[in-house]
Every structure is written in C-alpha cells, then in structure tokens.
Amino acid sequence: MEKKSEELLAFSVRVFTLKEEEEEEEEHMETPEEKVQIQEEVQVQKEVEVQEEVSTQQLLSVCRERGAEQVLTLLLSPGEEAQQLTVQDVNRALVFRLTVSKEMDCCQVGGQSFMVTVGNQSLLLQFKTTTDMKSFKRLLKRGDDAETGKGAQRGNKDAEGGQTRLRQTEDGPAQGYQFHSCLSQHQNLLQDSPRITTYQRFMLLNERDFRNKVVLDVSCGSGILSFFAVQAGATRVYAVESSPMAKYTKILVQNNCPSEHIRLLEGKLEEVSCPDMVDIIVSEPMGYMLLNLKLMESFLHAKKWLKPNGLMFPSYGDIHLAPFSDDQLYFEHYGRASFWQQRSFYGVNLSALHSATVDEFFRQPIVDSFDVQILMARSVKHCINFMEAKEEDLQRMEIPFVFTLMQSGLVHGLAFWFDVAYAGSKSTVWLSTAPTEPLTRWYQVRCLLQTPLFAKLGQTLSGRVLLTANNRQSYDINITAIVDQSGFRSVNVLDLSNPFFRTPFW
C-alpha cells in the first residue's frame, strides 16, 4: 500500500462543480442568504458519503462536495486497469473520486483549468499554475493509454508526431468532440463575425429554399444554424449533436424556439436515426485546410436522409495552394530545435537528437496568417462538390500543380487556404479563408519544405500534393516539388493532425 501511495501525483486545485438538475421537487428560488447557509452546511460536514447507482460506463463515485473557495489536493493514480482521480481536503478527507473511462469527456479551459464531465456531472479543476495543468493533462493522457492496453503503440505514434493526445476511440476523435464540447470554445466560434454573418446572410437571402422545408443540422454545436434555418422559414429542423454539448444546445432551444420547430437528436450522426427524409442539410464541416478532423465525412454520410433534388449547405469547397517565400518563418521554425544542440545539459549531451527533432518539427503544418506578398505565384485549387462527392472520395486526394513564378527567390513551402460556397436558388454566398480576406478561426496553413528550392522569375514549379486519410481523424500531407528548369527537387511528409499554432489558438 505504501509503495502504491508513493506513485500518487499531487496537484493543488480549486474545484468548481456543475451538475445538471433532474429533480423538480423544489419549486421556489433560493435566496442568496439560503445559498450561503447551504454552502456553510456542506463545508462543515466532516464525512458524508453518497452512494449512488452509477452505470458501469460512467464509473463515477461522488463522495462529497466542497466549496470552490478551498484549495484542495488532486491525486492522480494510474491504478491497475484505469486511472483514479481523487480530491482531498486539507485534512486528507475524501471529497470525491472518479475513474477515467472512455465515457469521460475532458478539455482544457483557459490557461490553468481543465474540465472533466461524466454523465451529468461536470468538474472544473483550476490548477495553481499553468505548468501543473499541463503536467496533469499529459499524465492523464498517459493513463488513458494504459487503460486501453495500447499505450506503448500509441505512445510511439504520439512521439513521432511530437504531440500527446487525448485518447481516441476507433469510431471518432476524442480531440474534436471534446474541443467542441466547451462553452468557452463555442463562445469563440460564435464571436467569429465573418463566419456567423455569412451563415445568416445566405439563409435569409435564400428564404425560398428554406420556407416550409425540413432541415437537418449536422454537428449543430450551439444550434446557431438551426435557429437561422427557422428564421428563414423552415418548419422543422433536426439538430444532431453529441454529448456533452447536447445538454447546452437543448437549453438554448427551449429558451428560443418552440420544440416543434427544432428537435434535438443527441448522439453521433452515425448512431442517431432521423425520423424524416429532409429537404436541406446544413453544417459547418470545415477544419484546417478544409479537411482536418474529417468532419466532412459525417456531412457526406448525412446524404442518406436527403430527398432527391435536396440541397446541401455548404454546396462545394475549393482548397487553394500557392508557393511562398518566408526566411523568417523558416529559420524561426528551424530554431525551435536549438534546445537539442546543447552538449552539456546537466552534464548530458543532447546534440545526437537535434537532427531527429528538426525532422519532427518540419512534419508539423503551421497554422497562422501571413501577408499575401510572400506568395510567389497565383494559387491553384482543388474543388470538392459536396452534392456529388462520396465518403470514400475523401480517403485519397491528389492535387497536381504547375506554378509560374512571379518573383525570384527561395521557395520555402506551400501555403493552403479554402473557400466554401453556399449555392442557393437565388444567391450564392462565399466564405473565404484566403489571406486577402478578414481573418477567420481557420487562419491559413503553411507546409514547409525542409530543403528550400531556389527559382527565378518566370520558371515553373511543378509537382503534387497527396492527401491521405490516416487513423488520427486527419490527413498525411505528401508534398513533392520540382523546379523544372534546374531539376532541383524537394519533398516533405506532414501530419495535419499535429499542427503548430504560430498564432494564438482561436
């Protein structure tokens, strides 16, 4: 027992609880004085154990609740089969304990907090420092790997990609669902003005398409597209959203719209059943470079409920790419590996890993924005018609290119962005993430060549970009580029699931 206790990892935290109320016995609102009294009563309790029937999937045991004003101790233990999260007070009395499982949703909130949700119980853990939060996050993921029995294999993959990840199941990305389950992140999405105004404008401009129609909103999030569809005249909207965000979507629907207009279907699209065939499918299936997180596959999968001659919004998308020259970015990115050039790091020579670190960093696409003047040629585009495309079409996409250079210099890599079109019967509205347009949450993406290519004005740069779907809910990006006149050639393979955010995360 003593040996096991030595393995416990301790963090100082404040804990805030958020529990969905299911009981309706109390009909009166508590006064502020009553709330203070209740908090004080809970706070003075020494040992209160609450034993509840909890499903095996939830694996949640709540022993006691404490006021958020106290600094508590969070203990993280790997356990034999799964990690245990235990919170104790200053007297080492148990506050609560839960077991990490695949049903537990979690995500980072701000710089020092982490939210954990199991069933209808949500806990916000506020750490003392950002370093503590990051350490907990890293160790929690390691425990996830141990639970699945695939830790060594996944750990190797994560090391190759330079990023630890939340555990991913076979049928979906933990990262995507947990990211979109946080209200703070949805606030950021709703505050993206170019995005929101585009959606509402295209629906209101094309009211004839929505009037008296049945709409399916795929991965609806906060439900904003569903509300816009009702504003445009839709009689019924089926809004699909997975837990835990679904409970918040339900609250917004109940407070803004009659239930006969918007009906929430809780679960993943592949698991729910839509009661009716629909006239229109709306969604926001775009990720970085249009395709990251593979949300587009769910969007296309939803076509099984679309009536003949039905409409899809967005209707089609264009992936743009162009060569760029940026000395500062190249040397800045290369310099990230300088740490590994140290020959006496506490007496240890790290330099043998410098080359491997450089290779790893250059496999990371860079998410940021840039001045259009760094582009060396006009972009080429690859168009995807969502009405015609099938899910299997997205597994492998080859984009050949031939650029005629408009300036001389070093080609440091390829820049990517995308446009999507909402083609209504009256008007087509575009949402663009181009560097010439107002910045959106998708920014632009740049893929560096580890060996830049020198080319002169008027010469041609040819090659291809091969996007191959991987098991990380994203794509491997294979780039081959050749300066035709000199024969100089450069290649690189990047992992879109592991980008480097050079700009603050949206």
N, C-alpha and C positions, 0 to 999 in steps of 0.2 A: 504493500500500500504506500509506504514511504517513497519507494522508487517511482511509483506511478505519479505521486503528487509532485515529485521534482520535475516531471515533464510538463506540468501546467505552465502556461504562459499568461502572465497577468498584465492587465491594462487598466488605467484609471479612466472611468467613463461617467457621464451623466446619461440617464435613461429616460426617454420620453415614450409613453405608451399611447397607442391609437387603436381602439377596438371598435369594431362595427357593432352597434347596438341592435340586438334582435328582440329584446323584451320590451313590451309596451305597457307594463303594469303601472308605471308612474306617469300620470297624466299632467302633473304640474311641473313647471320650470323651477329649478333650484335657484335660490337667491345666492348672491356672492357670499353672504355670511354662511349659508348652509354648505356651500362648496368648500370653504375654508375649514369648517368644522369636520367635514368628511375627510379631507386631506389630513387633518391633525389626528383623527382617529386611526386612519390607516398607518400613519407614520409611527405611532406609539405602540403598535402591535409588535410583539416580540417574535412569536412563532405562529403563523397562520398558514396552514397547508390546505390548498384547494385541490381536491381530487375530482377530475372530470373524466368522462368517457371521451377519449380522443381517438380518432381513427389512426390506424397503423400508418397511413400515408402522411399524416400531419406530424406525428411523433413530437407533439408539443406538450410540455408539462409546465404550467404556470403555478408557482408555489406562493408567491406573494408579490404585491406591487408596492413600490416606494415612490415618494415624491421626487420629482426631477431635480429638486434643489440640492439633493445629496450627491456627493461624489462616491460612486460605487466601484467595486473591483470586478472586472470581467476576466474570467478564467477560460482559456481555450485549451481543450484536451483532445488529442487525436482519437482516443478510445480504440477499442478492438475492431469495431465494424464501422463506426461513424464518429465524427467529431461531436463533442459536447460543448455547448456554450453555457457557462454558469456565471451568474451575477450574485455577488455577496455584498453585504453592507459592511460598515466599519467594524462590526462585532463578529464578522465572518458568518453571519446568519444568512441562510439561503433566501434570495429574493425571487429568482426564477431560474429555470433550466430548460434548455431545448436542445434537440438533436438535429444536426444538419442533415437534410434529406433533399431529394430532387424536387419535392413539392415546395421547398422553401425558396421564395423569391428574395433577392437582395440586390442592393445597388448603392453606389456612393452618392451622398447628398452634400454638395459643397466640398470644402477642403478638409474638414475634420470630422465628418459624420458619416454614418453607414446605417442604412435602413434594412431591417430583416422582417419579412412578412411570412407567416404560416397561417393558412386559413383566414380567419377574420381578425387575427391578432397581428399588429404591426408594432415594432420596436425601433425607435431611432436611438442609435448609440452615438453619443457625442464624445469624441476622444479628446484627451488633453492636448495633444499635438498632432500635426499632420503626419509626422513620422510614425507615430503609434497607429494611426488609422491605416496607413499604407502597409505597415508590418502585419496588422491584423488581417487586412484584405488579402495579402499574399499568402499568409499561413492558412487562412480559411480555404482558399482555393486548393492548397496542397492537401488539406483534409478531404476536400471533395474528391480528389483523385484517388485517395486511399479508399474511400467508400465504394467507388465503382470498381475497384480492383484493376484499374487500368492506369494507375498513377505513373508507373515508370514509362509506359509508352507515350502517354500524353505529355508527361514532363519533358521527354526528349523533343517532342514536336514544339512545345512552347519555347524551349531553349533555342531551338533553331530559328523560330520566328521572332525571338527577342522580346516576348511578351507573355506574362502569365494571364490566364483567362479564367472566368467563371466557368463552372462545369457545363458542358454542352451535352444534351441528350441526342439520341440518334435522329429524332424527328424534329429538331428545332434548335435555334441558337439561344442559349441562356442569355448571352450578351444582349441581343436585340430586344427580347421580351422584357428583361429587367431594366434596360435603359429606358424603354418607353413606358414603364410602369410608374415612374416617379413623377409626382405632380410638379416638382420644380423643373423637370425637363420639359414637361408639357407646357408650362408657362413660357419657357424659351421658344418652343415651337410656335405657340400662339402669338408671340411677340415678333415673329419673323414677318414683317409687314409685306414684302413683295409676295411671299408665299400665300398669306391669308387673303390679301386683296385680289390676287389672281383667281383663287378658287371661287370667291363670292361673285366676282365680276363675270366669269364665264358662265356660271349658272343663271344669274339674273339676265344676262344678255341672251341666253338661250332658253327662256322660260317655256317656249312651246315644246321643247324636248322633255321637260320635267312635269308639265301640267298634267295632273290626273294619272301619273305613272307610278310604278313600283320600282324602288331603287334598292340596290344592295351596296352598303358601305363596308369595304373590306379593310380590316385592321383599323377600326374607326378612331381609336385613341380617345380623345376628349369628346368625339362626336361632332366636331365642328362642321364637317362636310355633310353630315346628316341634317343638321339644322339649316344649312344653306339650301339643301335639296327641298326641304319643307318650305322655306321662304320662296323658292322658285315654283312651288305649286305641286310637289309630289304628294300623293295621297297616303303612301305607306313607304317607310324606309326600314329595311332590316339592317341593323348595325352590328357587325361582328367584331368582338374584342375579347381577348383572353384575360384571365385573372392575372394580377390583382387590379389592373386598371379598370376592369369592367364595373367594379362596385362604384367607382367615382363617376364613370360615364352614366350609370343608372341614376345617380343623384342629379346630375345635370339635366338628364332627360325629364325626370319627374318634376323638376322646377322650371322647365322652359317649354314643355311641349306635351300635348295630350298623348297618352300611351297608344292610342290608335294610329298616331302618325309615325312614331318611331318605336320599333320593337328591338330590344337588345338581345342578340344571340351570343351567349357567353361561351367562349372556348376558341380553339384554333379553327381556322377556316376548314381544314381537312377533317375536323371532327364534328362540326355542327351540321345541322340539316336545315336548309332554308325552306320554309313552308310553301313558298310560291316561286314560280318562274318570274324573273324580273325583266323590266324594260331597259334598265340602266345599271351599270356597275361603276361606282366611283371609288377612288382610293388614292393614297399617296405612297406608292410602292418604291419610290426612288431612294437609293443610297448613294454613297460617294461613288463617283464615276457611273452613276445611274444604277449599277447592278449590285453594289455591296449589300450584304446581309440577305441577298436572294429573296427579298420581299416580292420581287416581280413574279416569281413562280406562283405564289399564292394568288396574286392578281389574275394571272392567266388561268389558274386552276378554277377560279370562280366562274369561268365562262360556261361551266356545266349547268348553271342556273340561268343563263342568259337566253332570252327568247330569240327566235330568228329575227334578223334585222335589228337586234338590240344595239345599244350604244355603250362604249367604254370610255371613261374619262380618267386619266389621260388616254388619248387615242393612239399616239405614237411618240417615239422619242428618238433623238439624234445624239450619238456620242461623238464629240469633236476631239481631234488631236492635232497638235502642231509642235514642231521642234522649237526649243528655246535655248537661249544662252544666258547664263547667270553665274558668273565667277563667285560671287559672294555666297550664294546658296551651296555651290559645290564644295568650297573649302570649309564652309561652316559645318556641313554635314560630315565631311571627311574628318574634321577636327573633333567631332563628338567622340571619336575613338582614341583621342590622345591620352586619355587616362591609362590606357593599356600599354603605353610606351614607357611607363615607369620601370626602372631597373632595380629600384630598392624601395619597394612599398612595404614598410615594416620589415625590411630585410628580405623581401621576396621579389624576384624578377618577373614582372608581368608581361614583358615585351613579346614573349612567344605567342601570345593570343591576340596581338594587335591586328594582324592580317585577318584573322577569323572574325574579329569584331567589325572591321571595315566592311567585310563581305556581308555580315548580318545587317548592318545599318543601311547598306545600299539596296537591300531587299525590301526596305520599307518605302512605300509610296508616301509622298509628303503632302499633307493637307494644309493648304494656305491660300492666300490670294497674291496676285502679282500685277505689275504694270504690263499692259499689253505690248509695250515697246520691246520687251525681251523676246517676243516671238519672232522667229526668223523666216517664217513662210505662212501663207494662208492655210487655214485648217482644212483637213478632210473630215468627212463624217460617215458614220455608220448608222443607218436608220433601222429601227425596230417598229414594225406595225403591230400594235398590241391586239388588234382585231384579228389578225391573221396568224400571229406567232403562236407556237405551241411550247409547252414547258420544256420539252426535250431540245428545242431550238436554242435554249439558253445555256445548255451544257458546254458547248464549244463554239466560240465565235472568232473568226479570223478577219482582221481588218488590214488589208494591204494598203500601202501608201506610197506616193511619189510626191515629194515636195520640191518645188523650185525655189531655192533660197533667195531671199530679197536683201540679204546682207552677208558679209563675210564674218567669220569668227568661229569659235568653238561651239559645237552642238553638245550641250550638257545633258540633254534628255528630251522627253516628250511631255507636253502639258495636255491635260484632259479636262473637259467640262461637258455638260449636256444641256440640251433643251428638250422640253416636252410640250406637246400641243394638245389642247382641248378643243377638238373639232366639232362644234355644234352645227345644227342645221342653219342657223342664222349667222353665227360668227365663230371664228377660230381664235382662241386666245393662247398665247405662248407664255411659258415660264422658262426663263433662261438663267443659267448659272455661269454665263460667259464672263470673262474678266472685264468686258466693256459695260456690263450691266450692274445694277445695285447688288451688293453682296447678300447672299443667302446663307442658310445654315450648311449648305453643301460645299461652300467655297469652290476652289478648283483643286485638282490633284496633279502633282508633278512626279514623274518617274525618272530618276537619274540614271545615266549610263556611267558605270564605274570608270570606263575609259572614254573620255570625250572625243569627238571627231572634229577635225578642222575641215572647213569647207569654205569655198569662195562664193561671192555673189554670182548668181546665175547657174551654179552647179546644182545637181539633183541629189536628194537624199531619198533612198528607196528602202523598202523593207516591209515588215509586217508586225502587227500586234496580235498575239494569240491569247484570248481569254478562255481559261479552262476552269470550270467549276470544281471546287475542292470540297473536302468534308468539313470545312470550317465555316460553312454558310457564306462563302465568298468565292473569290477567284484568284488563281495564279495568273500573273501577267508576264507573258514571254515576249520580249522585245528584241527584234533583230533590225539593225540599221546599217546601211552601206552608203558611202559617198561614191556614186557611180564613176565619177571621173578619175578618182585616185585609187579606188578599190579598198580604201580603209573601212574596216568593219568593227562594230561593237554590239555586244549582246548583254542582256540582263534578264533575270527572272525575279519578280517581286511578288510579295504576298499582300493582297489587298485587305485581308482580314487583320493585318497588323500595321496600320499606317502610323506615321509620325506626325503629330499635330504641332506644326510650327506656329500656329496661331492659337489663341485661347479657344478652348473647347466650347462649342455653341451651347 
